[in-house]
Amino acid sequence: MFSTILFDLDGTLLDTSPGIFATANHTMYELGYDPIPPNELRTFVGPPLVDCFRIAARLPEQHLSQAITIFRKKYAEGGMFDATIYEGMPEVLTELKAKGCALGVATLKHEGVAREVLDHFGLCPHMDTLAGSDDSGRMTKGDIIKMALGRMGITDFSTVVMVGDTQLDLQGALDAKVAFIGVDYGFGFPLGHTLPDAAGMLGMLRKPLDILTLLDNRISCDQ
């Protein structure tokens, strides 16, 4: 039975792709590079920023630090708010809170930026904690999940489920030894993707409201 649900941010709670895509290509322009192809831009939603520019944009190592500086400056000017909440997600959060569940966000997005985004879209009141990456960009998703649970005082990880849209979210759940719900409406898992046949893999969902259906009779929260 589950009493704590953690959510990824980009591609799970919010479609943040418009702001991320525009800011990524602004960064490439400032560095004198061609725009990133649309199919590669999808990989910018979720992973640490340095990996996005290293892998998706294929920038040489000597330009990575400058790219991150340009991106963060432009993103902070408004790109972070060029996003939308996925349809049905507010209802999911409201219902889970009404049932007494503890909710949190575990994201590879920089924690300060993530907090601003959640606050802008009115999601902070739903959350008991927020854990994100630091300036080093070295934290794994597993590290961040454990940090979120530590801040919540959760010691029994068998009561926790992580909801996310990427392989990084899945690996983070495995590393932290918590259950996992995948969603394929985001930017990591393709439509119809199936989770590995392993303990704690609860299912792959097509829309936010399916989270309530899947967790029905699987949650035991204090009212």
N, C-alpha and C positions, 0 to 999 in steps of 0.2 A: 504494500500500500504506500502511496506517495503523499507527502505533505508539503514538499518544497519543489517548485517548478522554476527553472532558470531558462531565460530566453536569450538567444543571440539577438543582435540589433539589426544590422544591415541584412536585408533579404529575408528577415523573419518577422520582426515587429514592423519595420518600415521599408518601403521601397525607396532607398536613398540613391538609386542609380542616376537620376538626372543630374544631381549636383556633383556626384563623384565623377561621372563620365566627362562632364563639361570641364571640371577642374583638372582632370588628368590631361585632357587635350590642350588646355591652356598652358599647362606645365611643359608639355612637349613643344608647343609653339615657342615659348620663352627660351627653351634650350636649343631651338633651331632644328627640331626634328619634325618628321611628318606625323599626322594624327595617328592614333592607335586604331587599328581596324575594329569595327563593331564587335566581331566575335571574340576578340581578345579583351575588349573593354569589360566584358562580363566578369572576367577574373579579378577585376579591381574591387568587387564587392565582397568584403569578408576578410581576406588575408591582411597581414601587417603591410603597411605602406611600402616599406623597403622591398618586400618580396613582389609587390605589384609592379613596381618600376623595374625590378631586376628580371622578372619572368615575363610579365605581359608586355611591357614596353621594351624589354631587352636593352635597357640602358647599360652602358659600361659602368663599372664600379666607381670610377672617378667622378661620375655625374650624379650618383645616387643621393648624396647628401644635399646637393643643390636642388635636386628635383623635389625632395621632401620639404625643404624650406619654402620653395615656390608654391607647392601644393597646399601646405598648411596655411600660408598667408592668404592665398586666394579663397580657399575653402572657408576660412574664418570670416571672410568678407560677405558671406551670404550663401555660398554653395552648400553649406551644411544643412540649410533649411529648405533646400530645393528637393523635397521628398514628400511622400504621402504614407499615411498609415494604411496597412493592408485592410481591406474590407473584412469586417467581422472581428478584428483583433481587439478593439475596445470592449466588445461584448464578452470575449473570452476572458480578458483580464478582470473585468467587473464580476463575472460569474465565479471565477476561481477565488477572488478575494472574498466574495460573499460566502463561499463555502469554508472560509478560514484558512486557505492555503497561504503559505509564505511564497512571495514572488521576488525574483531578482533578474538582473541583466548581467550576462557575462559576455563581453565583446572584446575583440581584438582592436577595435577602434580606440583611439587615445581616450583615456577616461574623462579628461576635462571636456573634450569635444562631445563625447557621448552624453555627458550630463546636460550640456547645453541643448543638444538635440532632443533628448527626452523631455526636458523642461519646456522647450518651445512647443512640442506637440502634446503637452498635457499628460504625459505618461508617468512622470515621477511619482504622483500620489499613489499609483498602483504598486509601486516597487518598494520592497523592504531593503534592497541594497542594489548597488551598481558597482561592478568591477570591470575595469578596462586596462588597456596596455599603458605602459609608461613611456618616457622619452627614449629609452634604450631600444624598444622594439624587439627585445629578445624573449619576452614572455610567450609561452605557448598557450594554447587554449586550455589545456589541462591545468596549467599554473593559475590561469584566471578563474576557472571554475572553482578550484580549491580556495583561492583568495576570497571569492564571493561567499562561499559556504563558511569560511572562517569568520568573516565579518558578521554573518548571520548567527554564529554560534552553533552551526549544524555539525554534529559529530557522527551521526548515523547516516552514511552516504547511501544506504539502501533505500532511504525514503525520498531520494532526490531524482528528478528527471530533467534532462537538458533538452531543449527544443532548438533545432538549428537547421540551416539550409545548405551547409557545405561539409565536405569531407573533413575539414579542420574541426568543425563542431563535433562530428562523429568521433574523430580521433581523440579530441579533448575529453569527451565523455568516457571513452575507453580508458584513457590514461588516469582520469580521476576516479574511475570505477563507479560511475553513476549510470542510470538508465538513459535511453536516448529516444527521442521522437524526431524523425526527419520530415522536412517539408520540401516539396518540389515546386512551390510557387515562387521561390526566390531565384538565386543566381548560381548556386553551386550544383545541386543535384538536378539532372535532367528529368523531364516529365517521365513518369513510369519507373524511375530508379527504385531498386529494391535494396533493403538493408541486408547486411550479412546475417547469416543464421547463427546468432550468438546470444548469450544471456544478456538481458537488458535492452535488446533492440525491440522497441514496442511497435514501430510501424512507420510507414512513409505516407504523408498526408498531402492532399491537394489544395486545401483551403484552411484558413485559421479556425473556423468553427468546428472543423473535424477534430480539433484538439479536445474540445469538450466531450465529444462522443467517445473518443478513444480512452479518455481518462475517467469516464463515468464508471463508477463502481471500483475504480482503482485508486481513489484518493481517500485519505483518512485525515481530515484536518480538524483542528480545534475550532469550534465555533466561538 
